[in-house]
Amino acid sequence: MKANVGGFDKWARVIVGALLIGWALTGGPVWAWIGVVPLATGLFNFCPLYGLLGVNTCKR
């Protein structure tokens, strides 16, 4: 897995993912658990969809 998520994209994913998970934990809708996906892609610096589309937001 070559890193393809970086910079603002990475931090936006981590923040949005954490907010959605927090919402789910505090009685939000079940669909808010989808926040696991952007959180994981931000933490691992890899997005499978970006890989398929050939997108890379890393500065490396």
MMTF fields as JSON, N, C-alpha, C and O atoms, coordinates in Angstrom:
{
  "mmtfVersion": "1.0.0",
  "mmtfProducer": "UNKNOWN",
  "numBonds": 239,
  "numAtoms": 240,
  "numGroups": 60,
  "numChains": 1,
  "numModels": 1,
  "chainsPerModel": [1],
  "groupsPerChain": [60],
  "chainIdList": ["A"],
  "bondAtomList": [4, 2, 8, 6, 12, 10, 16, 14, 20, 18, 24, 22, 28, 26, 32, 30, 36, 34, 40, 38, 44, 42, 48, 46, 52, 50, 56, 54, 60, 58, 64, 62, 68, 66, 72, 70, 76, 74, 80, 78, 84, 82, 88, 86, 92, 90, 96, 94, 100, 98, 104, 102, 108, 106, 112, 110, 116, 114, 120, 118, 124, 122, 128, 126, 132, 130, 136, 134, 140, 138, 144, 142, 148, 146, 152, 150, 156, 154, 160, 158, 164, 162, 168, 166, 172, 170, 176, 174, 180, 178, 184, 182, 188, 186, 192, 190, 196, 194, 200, 198, 204, 202, 208, 206, 212, 210, 216, 214, 220, 218, 224, 222, 228, 226, 232, 230, 236, 234],
  "bondOrderList": [1, 1, 1, 1, 1, 1, 1, 1, 1, 1, 1, 1, 1, 1, 1, 1, 1, 1, 1, 1, 1, 1, 1, 1, 1, 1, 1, 1, 1, 1, 1, 1, 1, 1, 1, 1, 1, 1, 1, 1, 1, 1, 1, 1, 1, 1, 1, 1, 1, 1, 1, 1, 1, 1, 1, 1, 1, 1, 1],
  "groupList": [{"groupName": "MET", "atomNameList": ["N", "CA", "C", "O"], "elementList": ["N", "C", "C", "O"], "formalChargeList": [0, 0, 0, 0], "bondAtomList": [1, 0, 2, 1, 3, 2], "bondOrderList": [1, 1, 2], "singleLetterCode": "M", "chemCompType": "L-PEPTIDE LINKING"}, {"groupName": "LYS", "atomNameList": ["N", "CA", "C", "O"], "elementList": ["N", "C", "C", "O"], "formalChargeList": [0, 0, 0, 0], "bondAtomList": [1, 0, 2, 1, 3, 2], "bondOrderList": [1, 1, 2], "singleLetterCode": "K", "chemCompType": "L-PEPTIDE LINKING"}, {"groupName": "ALA", "atomNameList": ["N", "CA", "C", "O"], "elementList": ["N", "C", "C", "O"], "formalChargeList": [0, 0, 0, 0], "bondAtomList": [1, 0, 2, 1, 3, 2], "bondOrderList": [1, 1, 2], "singleLetterCode": "A", "chemCompType": "L-PEPTIDE LINKING"}, {"groupName": "ASN", "atomNameList": ["N", "CA", "C", "O"], "elementList": ["N", "C", "C", "O"], "formalChargeList": [0, 0, 0, 0], "bondAtomList": [1, 0, 2, 1, 3, 2], "bondOrderList": [1, 1, 2], "singleLetterCode": "N", "chemCompType": "L-PEPTIDE LINKING"}, {"groupName": "VAL", "atomNameList": ["N", "CA", "C", "O"], "elementList": ["N", "C", "C", "O"], "formalChargeList": [0, 0, 0, 0], "bondAtomList": [1, 0, 2, 1, 3, 2], "bondOrderList": [1, 1, 2], "singleLetterCode": "V", "chemCompType": "L-PEPTIDE LINKING"}, {"groupName": "GLY", "atomNameList": ["N", "CA", "C", "O"], "elementList": ["N", "C", "C", "O"], "formalChargeList": [0, 0, 0, 0], "bondAtomList": [1, 0, 2, 1, 3, 2], "bondOrderList": [1, 1, 2], "singleLetterCode": "G", "chemCompType": "PEPTIDE LINKING"}, {"groupName": "PHE", "atomNameList": ["N", "CA", "C", "O"], "elementList": ["N", "C", "C", "O"], "formalChargeList": [0, 0, 0, 0], "bondAtomList": [1, 0, 2, 1, 3, 2], "bondOrderList": [1, 1, 2], "singleLetterCode": "F", "chemCompType": "L-PEPTIDE LINKING"}, {"groupName": "ASP", "atomNameList": ["N", "CA", "C", "O"], "elementList": ["N", "C", "C", "O"], "formalChargeList": [0, 0, 0, 0], "bondAtomList": [1, 0, 2, 1, 3, 2], "bondOrderList": [1, 1, 2], "singleLetterCode": "D", "chemCompType": "L-PEPTIDE LINKING"}, {"groupName": "TRP", "atomNameList": ["N", "CA", "C", "O"], "elementList": ["N", "C", "C", "O"], "formalChargeList": [0, 0, 0, 0], "bondAtomList": [1, 0, 2, 1, 3, 2], "bondOrderList": [1, 1, 2], "singleLetterCode": "W", "chemCompType": "L-PEPTIDE LINKING"}, {"groupName": "ARG", "atomNameList": ["N", "CA", "C", "O"], "elementList": ["N", "C", "C", "O"], "formalChargeList": [0, 0, 0, 0], "bondAtomList": [1, 0, 2, 1, 3, 2], "bondOrderList": [1, 1, 2], "singleLetterCode": "R", "chemCompType": "L-PEPTIDE LINKING"}, {"groupName": "ILE", "atomNameList": ["N", "CA", "C", "O"], "elementList": ["N", "C", "C", "O"], "formalChargeList": [0, 0, 0, 0], "bondAtomList": [1, 0, 2, 1, 3, 2], "bondOrderList": [1, 1, 2], "singleLetterCode": "I", "chemCompType": "L-PEPTIDE LINKING"}, {"groupName": "LEU", "atomNameList": ["N", "CA", "C", "O"], "elementList": ["N", "C", "C", "O"], "formalChargeList": [0, 0, 0, 0], "bondAtomList": [1, 0, 2, 1, 3, 2], "bondOrderList": [1, 1, 2], "singleLetterCode": "L", "chemCompType": "L-PEPTIDE LINKING"}, {"groupName": "THR", "atomNameList": ["N", "CA", "C", "O"], "elementList": ["N", "C", "C", "O"], "formalChargeList": [0, 0, 0, 0], "bondAtomList": [1, 0, 2, 1, 3, 2], "bondOrderList": [1, 1, 2], "singleLetterCode": "T", "chemCompType": "L-PEPTIDE LINKING"}, {"groupName": "PRO", "atomNameList": ["N", "CA", "C", "O"], "elementList": ["N", "C", "C", "O"], "formalChargeList": [0, 0, 0, 0], "bondAtomList": [1, 0, 2, 1, 3, 2], "bondOrderList": [1, 1, 2], "singleLetterCode": "P", "chemCompType": "L-PEPTIDE LINKING"}, {"groupName": "CYS", "atomNameList": ["N", "CA", "C", "O"], "elementList": ["N", "C", "C", "O"], "formalChargeList": [0, 0, 0, 0], "bondAtomList": [1, 0, 2, 1, 3, 2], "bondOrderList": [1, 1, 2], "singleLetterCode": "C", "chemCompType": "L-PEPTIDE LINKING"}, {"groupName": "TYR", "atomNameList": ["N", "CA", "C", "O"], "elementList": ["N", "C", "C", "O"], "formalChargeList": [0, 0, 0, 0], "bondAtomList": [1, 0, 2, 1, 3, 2], "bondOrderList": [1, 1, 2], "singleLetterCode": "Y", "chemCompType": "L-PEPTIDE LINKING"}],
  "groupTypeList": [0, 1, 2, 3, 4, 5, 5, 6, 7, 1, 8, 2, 9, 4, 10, 4, 5, 2, 11, 11, 10, 5, 8, 2, 11, 12, 5, 5, 13, 4, 8, 2, 8, 10, 5, 4, 4, 13, 11, 2, 12, 5, 11, 6, 3, 6, 14, 13, 11, 15, 5, 11, 11, 5, 4, 3, 12, 14, 1, 9],
  "groupIdList": [1, 2, 3, 4, 5, 6, 7, 8, 9, 10, 11, 12, 13, 14, 15, 16, 17, 18, 19, 20, 21, 22, 23, 24, 25, 26, 27, 28, 29, 30, 31, 32, 33, 34, 35, 36, 37, 38, 39, 40, 41, 42, 43, 44, 45, 46, 47, 48, 49, 50, 51, 52, 53, 54, 55, 56, 57, 58, 59, 60],
  "secStructList": [7, 7, 7, 7, 7, 7, 2, 2, 2, 2, 2, 2, 2, 2, 2, 2, 2, 2, 2, 2, 2, 2, 2, 2, 2, 6, 6, 7, 7, 4, 4, 4, 4, 4, 4, 2, 2, 2, 2, 2, 2, 2, 2, 2, 6, 7, 7, 2, 2, 2, 2, 2, 2, 6, 7, 7, 7, 7, 7, 7],
  "xCoordList": [0.833, 0.0, 0.881, 1.51, 0.923, 1.673, 0.772, -0.382, 1.297, 0.507, -0.004, 0.753, -1.306, -1.877, -2.79, -3.501, -2.773, -3.561, -2.607, -1.867, -2.62, -1.731, -2.244, -3.25, -1.545, -1.862, -3.229, -3.662, -3.905, -5.225, -6.213, -7.044, -6.12, -7.013, -6.954, -7.986, -5.754, -5.561, -6.243, -6.992, -5.982, -6.539, -8.044, -8.746, -8.546, -9.992, -10.672, -11.725, -10.081, -10.637, -10.647, -11.638, -9.54, -9.435, -10.475, -11.15, -10.604, -11.542, -12.984, -13.772, -13.342, -14.719, -15.046, -16.132, -14.114, -14.335, -14.543, -15.445, -13.71, -13.833, -15.149, -15.791, -15.553, -16.829, -18.017, -18.942, -17.989, -19.082, -19.146, -20.23, -18.002, -17.974, -18.454, -19.219, -18.012, -18.475, -19.985, -20.643, -20.525, -21.972, -22.686, -23.702, -22.152, -22.754, -22.722, -23.678, -21.627, -21.486, -22.419, -22.766, -22.818, -23.682, -25.147, -25.907, -25.538, -26.943, -27.334, -28.523, -26.379, -26.672, -27.18, -27.302, -27.474, -27.979, -26.923, -25.722, -27.383, -26.479, -25.541, -24.383, -26.032, -25.19, -23.977, -23.046, -23.957, -22.814, -21.551, -20.443, -21.721, -20.551, -19.717, -18.609, -20.229, -19.457, -18.197, -17.28, -18.159, -16.991, -15.735, -14.629, -15.89, -14.728, -13.911, -12.684, -14.579, -13.882, -12.961, -11.767, -13.467, -12.524, -11.46, -10.331, -11.8, -10.805, -9.676, -8.501, -10.02, -9.004, -8.159, -6.936, -8.797, -8.026, -7.105, -6.015, -7.537, -6.678, -5.516, -4.4, -5.758, -4.693, -3.682, -2.491, -4.154, -3.256, -2.672, -1.847, -3.093, -2.603, -2.854, -2.109, -3.88, -4.177, -5.68, -6.42, -6.123, -7.523, -7.625, -7.078, -8.311, -8.429, -9.083, -8.69, -10.06, -10.719, -9.745, -9.749, -8.92, -7.895, -6.954, -6.544, -6.615, -5.747, -6.356, -5.668, -7.657, -8.347, -8.431, -8.333, -8.614, -8.775, -7.446, -7.418, -6.353, -5.042, -4.829, -4.017, -5.547, -5.412, -4.371, -4.306, -3.551, -2.545, -2.432, -2.077, -2.733, -2.642, -1.409, -1.259, -0.522, 0.739, 1.719, 1.679, 2.587, 3.594, 4.881, 5.828, 4.945, 6.162, 6.376, 7.349],
  "yCoordList": [-1.173, 0.0, 1.241, 1.564, 1.916, 3.152, 4.3, 4.389, 5.17, 6.288, 7.158, 7.529, 7.479, 8.365, 9.429, 10.127, 9.553, 10.571, 11.382, 10.819, 12.691, 13.522, 14.938, 15.311, 15.72, 17.133, 17.389, 16.705, 18.395, 18.791, 17.628, 17.438, 16.867, 15.723, 14.749, 14.274, 14.46, 13.529, 14.036, 13.3, 15.302, 15.838, 16.038, 15.882, 16.377, 16.517, 15.167, 15.098, 14.099, 12.757, 12.341, 11.803, 12.591, 12.209, 12.968, 12.373, 14.261, 15.075, 14.691, 14.505, 14.571, 14.198, 12.81, 12.59, 11.867, 10.513, 10.478, 9.799, 11.209, 11.244, 11.886, 11.42, 12.946, 13.593, 12.667, 12.608, 11.953, 11.023, 9.888, 9.518, 9.343, 8.265, 8.792, 8.122, 9.98, 10.589, 10.779, 10.54, 11.204, 11.38, 10.041, 9.959, 8.991, 7.657, 7.166, 6.552, 7.436, 6.986, 7.723, 7.2, 8.924, 9.713, 9.669, 10.595, 8.603, 8.415, 8.866, 8.975, 9.124, 9.515, 8.334, 7.227, 8.565, 7.483, 6.402, 6.652, 5.224, 4.095, 4.39, 3.973, 5.109, 5.381, 6.242, 6.316, 6.883, 7.716, 6.876, 7.412, 5.564, 4.68, 4.626, 4.088, 5.171, 5.247, 6.098, 6.076, 6.843, 7.641, 6.814, 7.353, 5.523, 4.63, 4.652, 4.563, 4.767, 4.727, 5.94, 5.751, 7.176, 8.289, 8.348, 8.763, 7.942, 7.924, 6.951, 7.297, 5.754, 4.75, 5.185, 5.044, 5.713, 6.129, 7.299, 7.413, 8.163, 9.271, 8.804, 9.301, 7.855, 7.36, 6.489, 6.518, 5.716, 4.831, 5.483, 4.879, 6.729, 7.465, 6.728, 6.906, 5.914, 5.161, 5.068, 4.703, 5.402, 5.3, 4.39, 4.724, 3.252, 2.347, 3.002, 2.724, 3.853, 4.527, 5.455, 5.518, 6.168, 7.013, 6.156, 6.565, 4.971, 4.066, 3.671, 3.633, 3.374, 2.994, 4.156, 3.96, 5.367, 6.544, 7.223, 8.135, 6.775, 7.35, 8.712, 9.504, 8.988, 10.258, 10.1, 9.063, 11.145, 11.128, 12.543, 13.474, 12.707, 14.025, 14.156, 15.148, 13.155, 13.233, 14.121, 14.197, 14.78, 15.637, 14.898, 15.501, 13.621, 12.825, 12.583, 11.932],
  "zCoordList": [0.0, 0.0, 0.0, 1.008, -1.105, -1.196, -0.747, -1.165, 0.098, 0.621, -0.526, -1.422, -0.484, -1.498, -0.883, -1.605, 0.436, 1.136, 2.002, 2.809, 1.838, 2.626, 2.765, 2.163, 3.562, 3.729, 4.325, 5.253, 3.771, 4.255, 4.158, 5.046, 3.093, 2.871, 4.046, 4.52, 4.505, 5.624, 6.888, 7.53, 7.249, 8.487, 8.4, 9.399, 7.228, 7.054, 7.27, 7.904, 6.749, 6.926, 8.393, 8.885, 9.087, 10.501, 11.332, 12.172, 11.106, 11.882, 11.587, 12.514, 10.314, 9.96, 10.486, 11.023, 10.338, 10.837, 12.335, 12.825, 13.069, 14.531, 14.953, 15.894, 14.271, 14.588, 14.342, 15.153, 13.237, 12.942, 13.964, 14.416, 14.323, 15.323, 16.67, 17.365, 17.037, 18.283, 18.288, 19.301, 17.167, 17.038, 17.211, 17.902, 16.58, 16.687, 18.138, 18.611, 18.833, 20.217, 21.181, 22.24, 20.81, 21.694, 21.278, 21.563, 20.612, 20.276, 18.884, 18.586, 18.042, 16.669, 15.871, 16.396, 14.608, 13.756, 13.504, 13.61, 13.177, 12.924, 11.76, 11.775, 10.749, 9.578, 9.922, 9.121, 11.064, 11.444, 11.674, 11.697, 11.844, 11.992, 10.715, 10.727, 9.617, 8.377, 8.594, 7.772, 9.7, 10.04, 10.232, 10.207, 10.422, 10.548, 9.249, 9.288, 8.119, 6.825, 6.641, 6.408, 6.734, 6.562, 7.658, 7.395, 8.878, 9.951, 9.608, 9.73, 9.185, 8.844, 7.649, 7.674, 6.604, 5.428, 5.762, 5.2, 6.672, 7.083, 7.932, 7.78, 8.825, 9.702, 8.962, 9.27, 7.988, 7.239, 5.999, 5.313, 5.697, 4.521, 3.216, 2.253, 3.171, 1.953, 1.749, 2.662, 0.543, 0.177, -1.052, -2.103, -0.94, -2.075, -3.295, -4.428, -3.077, -4.202, -4.922, -6.151, -4.179, -4.797, -5.644, -6.73, -5.145, -5.901, -7.228, -8.248, -7.219, -8.454, -9.443, -10.655, -8.913, -9.766, -10.13, -10.956, -9.512, -9.79, -9.142, -9.62, -8.066, -7.341, -6.242, -5.581, -6.05, -4.996, -4.427, -5.149, -3.137, -2.515, -1.628, -0.915, -1.668, -0.934, -1.7, -2.928, -0.964, -1.613, -1.913, -2.419, -1.619, -1.844, -3.3, -3.681]
}
